[in-house]
Structure formats: structure tokens, C-alpha cells
Amino acid sequence: MKVENVLILGIGGIGYHLAKRLTHEGYLVTIIEASESLVRYANESLDAKVILGNVMNFSSWKQAQPEKIDLMIACTDDDAVNTIAGLIANRLGVRLKIVRTRSLDIGADGNLLDINDLNIDLMVHPEELVAQEMVQLIQRAAANDVIDIGDGQMKVMGIRVQDDSPLLHKQLIEISQIYNEFLFRIVAIGRGITTFIPGGNVEILPFDQIFILASSEEMPKLMKLVGIQEHTVQNVMILGGGMIGRRVAELLEKTVQIKLIESDTKRAEELASDLKSTNVLYGDGTDANVLALAGVLDIDTFIATTGDNETNIISCLLAKHLINRQNRDPLGSRGKTIALVNKEDYLVLASTIGLDIALNAKISAANAILKFIRRNELLAVAHLHGVDAEVIEIVAGHDSAITRKPLHKLRSLLDNDGIIIGAVLRDNEWHIAAGDTQVRNGERVIVVCTSLNLKQIGKIFQ
């Protein structure tokens, strides 16, 4: 059954981001929030029904009309309140319940109360999600981002265009003609603070963040073409031993050499005791001398996970400068930096000033929730790091708009909605889409679009 009416409890962080995305996509959103200032802000900026009230008071639920709600998302700052809200929603007959919690123990398999006991459909752990995301990015060491799609047969690779790139100052149509032995397509570009889905006349400029769609078999050849060497990460440095930094170390320490810098003495001692295979150091990660003494010149990836945005950004820039200054081999790997950035406005800024990847825990959580909501509409959806774009796998409906003409005759429709058709599954094989490609009824298609235009995908493919 399709989700139409959504109740969000708490809009301090994840909740607001979700409300903004869902209202834009046409969902009917109701919000319960206890903060008067947040309620005023939501009323001014969101097309949603906003209730000033307490989640633990039945009067607030009554105003929200739970009998009309398809999905409840509890994302207040209190794990206990969120869990109880899930139980209340279940008692009131709400069909689907999602609960945000920081604790990995709540609802986990094998615990006293698991997710089934709590009658919750999805438990979301923002810190765990972003830690897992960091680990995946480290394991995919060569590029800034690699996303599997199409059952792993296709990949989207994100890279930063350097001064020596063979793609530099070439239009996309020119690139396709020069490198016609490769089957690939550039499907999204981040330039400064702008994300766009490119047409054939777009020119690649220095420091563009470009995303290339190709088959898994073609990807190694493409990486060689754009000057990326595949290599295995062996040494990682983590700044900040909070929940995320500690979790990344736990997940990696058995396969990678980890150095973790923590500025709090007591916390450093606890981490040194608990993390048996991680070298825990005490110090200030924004100090170049501290980083140098800790061995930053020998590491492959630097991750900043402190609770301070500025510290994470500055330390990553400092680490990248130190690593690349010592990299005398022009073909050698450049050190990768990953920063935890809790302020959304800083995400694009971070990528424009030299950081490789900036991640945000609430966006990771929101993406997991949106993926759950869309599971019956889209086969797969993944966010492209560093830009406001999504890669989607979807099935073309019978006589949908996308099936009526070849793609070159649908260009105005697709361009207006910021959409590019990347590949089509035909005869059990993925084919990179070209202008003369015509999507057929029932075919699986890989699409890339700007995040704000995601709702248009459903309209075109229905």
C-alpha cells in the first residue's frame, strides 16, 4: 500500500530535513514538535501541518488524526520517547512505524526487546549509518565515491577533476567521440555549490566533481583513463573518538592499521583499553606538529569525526596539505579526507575548498528512511556524495511517458526536470543509453536526477 500521509515527531534535525524532502515530493506531512521556535520556523518554511505539542500527550496525537496516518517517523532527541511513540502509534493503528535511536541495543536481534516486540518496522541509527558509510568509502579507496546499482553489474564513480585529467576542457559530446571504445556516461556534475545534470555541450572544468556511469567490467579501464590508480588502504587516521570515530575504528581495526587521535585524556584512556588493535593517541588534531608526530604523512585516509564542524573541516584540509606536500610521485595516490559535517550549509562548502568527502549523520539517516518509504516505487535509490543528486533504478510502466519516443525526442522533458537516463536492462544485459535508445514497457532503467526532482521520476515512469 502506498504511503501518502506521514507523521513526523520532532524536527530538530533529521525531522526537518525529512519534512522538507517529503513535502517537496508531494507527501502530506504532519509534524508534532514541542519547541515554539521550531514550530514557528516550520510554519514559515514548510508546506505541512505543524502541531505545537508533546509527543507523550494524547491530545497532540489526537490533533494529528492518527487514523489518517500511513507512516509515523519518531526522530526526537530522546531514544526512550521515540521507542514509546512507536508503541503508541501501533496501538492507534498507524500502519508503518520508523524510530530513530542512537543506541545500537534498542530493538536489536538477541536483546530482551527486539524490533518485532516493539512493533517497529525500521530502526534508524544515524551514527551507525554514517560510520558504515565511512567504512565503505575507505574500502573503495581509489575514487571519491563508488555506488553499485543494477544488482552490482553497473557502477557510478565520483571523481574530482584535476589539472592533469584528459577530460579537462572537453565537452561531453567530444569526450564520447574521443573515447568511443569505452561504454560510459557522465551523469552528474558538482561545480562549486551547484549540482546539475549535464547535456552534451557541457565542458568539464578544473575541480569539477563528476560522476561516471559504466558497467563493473568497464570501470577499471575508465579509472585508468582518468588517471586513478586502484590501491588498497592500509593506514587510516581518525580524529575524534566519539561514537562515530570509535565505531569506524571497531569496524576497520582488524583489516587496516588505525591511529585514533582524541583530545580528551579520559576518553583516550578508555579507547586505548577498549580498542585492542587501534593505536590511540592523545592530542590536538588541528595542530600540524601533532599530526606530523602521529604519522599523518604515512596514512592513506584521514577521517575527522569530532563534534565540531570547523575542527573537522580544518583538520582535513591540514592533513591533505601535509600528505600531498610529501607525495613526490606524480602518479602516487593522493590522501583521501572524510569529514563529519553536522551543518548542512557546510556540506557543499567543504567540497568546494578541497575536502574529498563530507558526510552528515542526519542526511544518512534521512536517506535510509526515504529508501524505506520508496521501496515499493523504486527498485533502488542512492545518494551521490558531495552533490545534490540521486541514482535510481526503476521499471518503466506500461505506456509511460518514457516509453513513447526515443530519448533524443524526450530531451526537453528530461532536461526540464533535471533527469538523465543512464542505462537500460535489455535481454539481461545493461546498455548505456544513447539518444536513439527507446525505453520499452517493463524494462529496468538506471536514472540520475537532482534530489529535488526525484518526485518527477515517478510521473515520467508510471
ABEGO torsion letter per residue (X at the ends): XBBABBBBBEAABAAAAAAAAAAAAGBBBBBBBABAAAAAAAAAABBBBBBBBBAABAAAAAAAGAAABABBBBABABAAAAAAAAAAAAAAGBABBBBBBABAABGBBGBABBAAAAGBABBBBAAAAAAAAAAAAAABAABABBBBBGGGABBBBBBBBBAABAABGBBAAAAAAAAAABBBBBABBBBEABBBBBBAABBBBBGBBBBBBBBAAAAAAAAAAAGBBBBBBABBBBBEABAAAAAAAAAAAAABBBBBBBABAAAAAAAAAABAABBBBBEBAABAAAAAAAGAAABABBBBABABAAAAAAAAAAAAAAAAAABABAABBBBBBBBBBABAAAAAAAAAAGBABBBBAAAAAAAAAAAAAAAAABABBBBBBGBBBBBBBBBBBBGBAAAABBAAAAAAAAAAAGBBBABBBBGGBBBBBBAABBBBBGBBBBBBBBAAAAAAAAAAAX
